[in-house]
Amino acid sequence: MALPRPAGRSVVAAVVLALAITGGAVVAGGDDGRDRQPSAIAAPGASLDGLRGGDLDRGVEALQAHLQAQPRDFGSWATLGTAYVEQARTRGDPSRYREADRAIGRSLELRPRNDAALAGRAALAAARHDFKGALRHADSALAVNPYNEGALASRIDALVELGRYPAAARAADEADARRPGVPVFTRYAYVRELRGDVAGARRALSRAVGSVSASAPGDVAYVATALGQLAWRQGQYGEALSQCGRALRADASYLPALECRARAWAGRGETGRAIRALREVVAQAPLPGPLLALGELYEARGERGKARRQYELLSAGVSLSRANGVNADLESAIALADHGDRRDALRAARAEWKRRHTLHTADALAWTLHLNGRSREALPYIRMATDTGFREASFMYHRAAIETATDSPEAGRRWASGALDLNPGFSPTGAREARKLAGGGGS
């Protein structure tokens, strides 16, 4: 699972305000290595995640026009590159990563060691799942400007995705001391959730709510969606729908909120409504999560042809990501394990495990080993994924199946019941199998 991305400032506002104040030189922080206090200016190079599509597109167009007139503006090149990363991530268009690479590279040619571009490099590396590179670039940006919000956020992301959870918690505390705000609060919440502290995660997100201005709809939409997603993972579908409704009142087109709402509807058994909503999401952004969810809803309804089409689109998206420099082995393992070539899924999971030891890679490796008939070999990996306190129903279901396959049926029943007690709608197909393992039959 990729780390949830927090909302940032409006690109348009950042571009207009910075241009007005600097006369065209969009500069984030300094480049002389000295410590600097955070600026009140909406500085380029800050996190641009979670922005509304129209704002992001208009911001990119404004930057492109500005750079035609002032092609040596290194700060605007850095901001444009970071915006391209966000477009790629939110639209499922990995071709934007190449454009981001060129824009950020141009910024560094014009002004080596400028922290906005180095932070952009970190964001790009993280988006491509080069988390060691992301950590290196984030540290380089922070050596120039210790208050660069984007670099502080990317550093937490990288440490989480490398499985270095205690270090990620320390990085979140450090970032909170330097630049408290939505990007830090939301990452802090995820770090807490990974450690099993759901209440702490909810408190951190509530703190983020308190920091959000009503005039920042992108931030309102993100934080409310994060609360909705947290509620969904705990099986609290009514709360999830309430928070997603709040997000969509701030931004009716915010895709993560639309996806979260669809999952909550599916959890409540409103399958037709969920399918219609997910079709709307994947039509705009064919990302792995909603494609997989839509495919499983179709499969649960017996519409196997429609389900197969979603899985094919998911596999094609993974291939496209790889072609654009994205390490997609974890996504590939997840996509192929239940809905593709299981041997290829195992190869992808093993490759990812060599790169990083996280709860999610441990789960993926365990599950693909199990599906390839190697359940005893899977046991230590699934125990790693489930024994830290992180509450994820799909992990618990996987452990149930693996325990059952290794002659521990009672443990299997306990884990399957635990998955269903936590989030009975975690997966249309997975929940059906979990009910069988728990002794409740299937439908």
PELIN-V183334 format. One record per backbone hydrogen bond with DSSP energy under -0.5 kcal/mol. CO is the residue of the C=O (numbers start at 1). NH is the residue of the N-H. E is the energy in kcal/mol with one decimal. If there is no record, write none. Layout:
co->CO nh->NH e->E
co->CO nh->NH e->E
This chain:
co->10 nh->14 e->-2.6
co->11 nh->15 e->-3.0
co->12 nh->16 e->-2.9
co->13 nh->17 e->-2.7
co->14 nh->18 e->-2.3
co->15 nh->19 e->-2.5
co->16 nh->20 e->-2.3
co->17 nh->21 e->-2.0
co->18 nh->22 e->-2.7
co->19 nh->23 e->-1.7
co->19 nh->24 e->-0.7
co->22 nh->25 e->-0.7
co->24 nh->26 e->-1.1
co->25 nh->27 e->-1.0
co->27 nh->29 e->-0.6
co->28 nh->116 e->-0.5
co->30 nh->115 e->-0.9
co->41 nh->43 e->-1.7
co->43 nh->46 e->-1.4
co->47 nh->9 e->-0.8
co->48 nh->51 e->-0.9
co->49 nh->8 e->-1.7
co->52 nh->56 e->-2.5
co->53 nh->57 e->-2.7
co->54 nh->58 e->-2.6
co->55 nh->59 e->-2.4
co->56 nh->60 e->-2.4
co->57 nh->61 e->-2.4
co->58 nh->62 e->-2.4
co->59 nh->63 e->-2.3
co->60 nh->64 e->-2.7
co->61 nh->65 e->-2.3
co->62 nh->66 e->-2.4
co->63 nh->67 e->-2.7
co->64 nh->68 e->-1.3
co->65 nh->69 e->-1.2
co->66 nh->70 e->-2.4
co->70 nh->73 e->-1.6
co->72 nh->74 e->-1.4
co->73 nh->77 e->-1.7
co->74 nh->78 e->-1.9
co->75 nh->79 e->-2.2
co->76 nh->80 e->-2.7
co->77 nh->81 e->-2.4
co->78 nh->82 e->-2.1
co->79 nh->83 e->-2.2
co->80 nh->84 e->-2.3
co->81 nh->85 e->-1.8
co->82 nh->86 e->-1.8
co->83 nh->87 e->-2.4
co->84 nh->88 e->-2.6
co->85 nh->89 e->-2.3
co->86 nh->90 e->-2.6
co->87 nh->91 e->-2.0
co->88 nh->92 e->-1.1
co->88 nh->93 e->-1.2
co->92 nh->94 e->-0.5
co->93 nh->96 e->-1.8
co->94 nh->97 e->-1.6
co->95 nh->98 e->-0.8
co->95 nh->99 e->-0.9
co->96 nh->100 e->-2.5
co->97 nh->101 e->-2.5
co->98 nh->102 e->-2.0
co->99 nh->103 e->-2.4
co->100 nh->104 e->-2.6
co->101 nh->105 e->-2.2
co->102 nh->106 e->-2.2
co->103 nh->107 e->-1.8
co->104 nh->108 e->-2.1
co->105 nh->109 e->-1.8
co->106 nh->110 e->-2.0
co->107 nh->111 e->-2.3
co->111 nh->114 e->-1.2
co->114 nh->118 e->-2.0
co->115 nh->119 e->-2.6
co->116 nh->120 e->-1.9
co->117 nh->121 e->-2.5
co->118 nh->122 e->-1.9
co->119 nh->123 e->-2.3
co->120 nh->124 e->-2.6
co->121 nh->125 e->-2.7
co->122 nh->126 e->-2.4
co->123 nh->127 e->-2.2
co->124 nh->128 e->-1.8
co->125 nh->130 e->-3.1
co->126 nh->129 e->-1.5
co->128 nh->327 e->-2.7
co->129 nh->131 e->-1.0
co->130 nh->134 e->-2.2
co->131 nh->135 e->-2.2
co->132 nh->136 e->-2.1
co->133 nh->137 e->-2.7
co->134 nh->138 e->-2.5
co->135 nh->139 e->-2.4
co->136 nh->140 e->-1.9
co->137 nh->141 e->-2.4
co->138 nh->142 e->-2.4
co->139 nh->143 e->-1.6
co->140 nh->144 e->-0.9
co->141 nh->144 e->-0.6
co->141 nh->145 e->-2.8
co->145 nh->148 e->-2.0
co->147 nh->149 e->-0.6
co->148 nh->152 e->-2.3
co->149 nh->153 e->-2.3
co->150 nh->154 e->-2.6
co->151 nh->155 e->-2.1
co->152 nh->156 e->-1.5
co->153 nh->157 e->-2.3
co->154 nh->158 e->-2.7
co->155 nh->159 e->-2.1
co->156 nh->160 e->-2.4
co->157 nh->161 e->-2.7
co->158 nh->162 e->-1.2
co->159 nh->164 e->-2.4
co->160 nh->163 e->-1.7
co->162 nh->357 e->-0.8
co->163 nh->165 e->-1.3
co->164 nh->168 e->-2.2
co->165 nh->169 e->-2.3
co->166 nh->170 e->-2.1
co->167 nh->171 e->-2.5
co->168 nh->172 e->-2.2
co->169 nh->173 e->-2.0
co->170 nh->174 e->-2.4
co->171 nh->175 e->-2.5
co->172 nh->176 e->-2.3
co->173 nh->177 e->-1.7
co->174 nh->178 e->-1.6
co->175 nh->179 e->-3.4
co->176 nh->180 e->-0.5
co->181 nh->185 e->-3.0
co->182 nh->186 e->-2.5
co->183 nh->187 e->-1.3
co->184 nh->188 e->-2.9
co->185 nh->189 e->-2.1
co->186 nh->190 e->-1.7
co->187 nh->191 e->-2.3
co->188 nh->192 e->-2.1
co->189 nh->193 e->-2.3
co->190 nh->194 e->-2.5
co->191 nh->195 e->-1.0
co->192 nh->195 e->-0.6
co->192 nh->197 e->-2.5
co->193 nh->196 e->-2.2
co->196 nh->198 e->-1.3
co->197 nh->201 e->-2.0
co->198 nh->202 e->-2.4
co->199 nh->203 e->-2.2
co->200 nh->204 e->-2.2
co->201 nh->205 e->-2.2
co->202 nh->206 e->-2.3
co->203 nh->207 e->-2.2
co->204 nh->208 e->-1.8
co->205 nh->209 e->-2.2
co->206 nh->210 e->-1.8
co->207 nh->211 e->-0.9
co->208 nh->211 e->-0.7
co->208 nh->212 e->-0.7
co->209 nh->212 e->-1.1
co->213 nh->216 e->-2.1
co->215 nh->217 e->-0.5
co->216 nh->219 e->-0.6
co->216 nh->220 e->-2.2
co->217 nh->221 e->-2.8
co->218 nh->222 e->-2.0
co->219 nh->223 e->-2.6
co->220 nh->224 e->-2.2
co->221 nh->225 e->-2.0
co->222 nh->226 e->-2.7
co->223 nh->227 e->-2.1
co->224 nh->228 e->-2.1
co->225 nh->229 e->-3.1
co->226 nh->230 e->-2.2
co->227 nh->231 e->-2.2
co->228 nh->232 e->-2.5
co->229 nh->233 e->-2.3
co->230 nh->234 e->-0.9
co->231 nh->234 e->-0.6
co->231 nh->236 e->-2.8
co->232 nh->235 e->-2.1
co->235 nh->237 e->-1.3
co->236 nh->240 e->-2.2
co->237 nh->241 e->-2.6
co->238 nh->242 e->-2.1
co->239 nh->243 e->-2.5
co->240 nh->244 e->-2.6
co->241 nh->245 e->-2.3
co->242 nh->246 e->-1.9
co->243 nh->247 e->-2.2
co->244 nh->248 e->-2.6
co->245 nh->249 e->-1.6
co->246 nh->250 e->-1.2
co->247 nh->251 e->-2.1
co->251 nh->254 e->-1.8
co->253 nh->255 e->-0.8
co->254 nh->257 e->-0.6
co->254 nh->258 e->-1.8
co->255 nh->259 e->-2.7
co->256 nh->260 e->-2.5
co->257 nh->261 e->-2.6
co->258 nh->262 e->-2.0
co->259 nh->263 e->-2.3
co->260 nh->264 e->-2.1
co->261 nh->265 e->-2.4
co->262 nh->266 e->-2.5
co->263 nh->267 e->-2.4
co->264 nh->268 e->-1.5
co->265 nh->270 e->-2.6
co->266 nh->269 e->-1.6
co->269 nh->271 e->-1.6
co->270 nh->274 e->-2.2
co->271 nh->275 e->-2.8
co->272 nh->276 e->-2.2
co->273 nh->277 e->-1.9
co->274 nh->278 e->-2.6
co->275 nh->279 e->-2.5
co->276 nh->280 e->-1.5
co->277 nh->281 e->-1.7
co->278 nh->282 e->-2.8
co->279 nh->283 e->-1.6
co->280 nh->284 e->-0.9
co->281 nh->284 e->-0.9
co->281 nh->285 e->-2.5
co->285 nh->287 e->-2.6
co->287 nh->291 e->-1.9
co->288 nh->292 e->-2.6
co->289 nh->293 e->-2.4
co->290 nh->294 e->-2.6
co->291 nh->295 e->-2.5
co->292 nh->296 e->-2.3
co->293 nh->297 e->-1.9
co->294 nh->298 e->-2.3
co->295 nh->299 e->-2.5
co->296 nh->300 e->-2.6
co->297 nh->301 e->-1.3
co->298 nh->303 e->-2.5
co->299 nh->302 e->-1.6
co->302 nh->304 e->-1.5
co->303 nh->307 e->-2.1
co->304 nh->308 e->-2.9
co->305 nh->309 e->-1.7
co->306 nh->310 e->-1.5
co->307 nh->311 e->-2.0
co->308 nh->312 e->-2.3
co->309 nh->313 e->-2.1
co->310 nh->314 e->-2.2
co->311 nh->315 e->-2.4
co->312 nh->316 e->-2.4
co->313 nh->317 e->-2.3
co->314 nh->318 e->-2.0
co->315 nh->319 e->-2.0
co->316 nh->320 e->-2.4
co->317 nh->321 e->-2.4
co->318 nh->322 e->-2.2
co->319 nh->323 e->-2.0
co->320 nh->324 e->-0.9
co->321 nh->324 e->-0.9
co->321 nh->326 e->-2.5
co->322 nh->325 e->-1.7
co->326 nh->328 e->-1.0
co->328 nh->332 e->-2.6
co->329 nh->333 e->-2.6
co->330 nh->334 e->-2.3
co->331 nh->335 e->-2.6
co->332 nh->336 e->-2.7
co->333 nh->337 e->-1.9
co->334 nh->338 e->-0.8
co->335 nh->339 e->-0.7
co->336 nh->340 e->-1.5
co->340 nh->342 e->-0.7
co->341 nh->345 e->-2.1
co->342 nh->346 e->-2.1
co->343 nh->347 e->-2.1
co->344 nh->348 e->-2.4
co->345 nh->349 e->-2.4
co->346 nh->350 e->-2.6
co->347 nh->351 e->-2.2
co->348 nh->352 e->-2.1
co->349 nh->353 e->-2.3
co->350 nh->354 e->-1.7
co->351 nh->355 e->-0.8
co->352 nh->355 e->-0.7
co->352 nh->356 e->-2.1
co->356 nh->358 e->-0.8
co->358 nh->362 e->-2.3
co->359 nh->363 e->-2.1
co->360 nh->364 e->-2.3
co->361 nh->365 e->-2.6
co->362 nh->366 e->-2.5
co->363 nh->367 e->-2.7
co->364 nh->368 e->-2.3
co->365 nh->369 e->-2.2
co->366 nh->370 e->-2.4
co->367 nh->371 e->-2.5
co->368 nh->372 e->-1.0
co->369 nh->372 e->-0.6
co->369 nh->374 e->-2.6
co->370 nh->373 e->-2.0
co->374 nh->378 e->-1.1
co->375 nh->379 e->-1.1
co->378 nh->381 e->-0.7
co->378 nh->382 e->-2.2
co->379 nh->383 e->-2.3
co->380 nh->384 e->-1.5
co->381 nh->385 e->-1.9
co->382 nh->386 e->-1.3
co->383 nh->387 e->-1.7
co->390 nh->392 e->-0.9
co->392 nh->396 e->-1.8
co->393 nh->397 e->-2.5
co->394 nh->398 e->-2.3
co->395 nh->399 e->-2.4
co->396 nh->400 e->-2.2
co->397 nh->401 e->-2.3
co->398 nh->402 e->-2.3
co->399 nh->403 e->-3.1
co->400 nh->404 e->-2.2
co->401 nh->405 e->-2.0
co->402 nh->406 e->-1.0
co->403 nh->406 e->-0.6
co->403 nh->408 e->-2.2
co->404 nh->407 e->-1.2
co->408 nh->412 e->-2.3
co->409 nh->413 e->-2.4
co->410 nh->414 e->-2.1
co->411 nh->415 e->-2.5
co->412 nh->416 e->-2.4
co->413 nh->417 e->-2.5
co->414 nh->418 e->-2.3
co->415 nh->419 e->-2.2
co->416 nh->420 e->-2.0
co->417 nh->421 e->-2.6
co->418 nh->422 e->-2.1
co->419 nh->423 e->-2.6
co->423 nh->426 e->-1.8
co->427 nh->431 e->-2.9
co->428 nh->432 e->-0.8
co->429 nh->433 e->-1.8
co->430 nh->434 e->-2.5
co->431 nh->435 e->-2.2
co->432 nh->436 e->-1.3
co->433 nh->437 e->-2.1
co->434 nh->438 e->-2.4
co->435 nh->439 e->-0.6
co->435 nh->440 e->-2.8
co->435 nh->441 e->-0.7
co->436 nh->439 e->-0.8
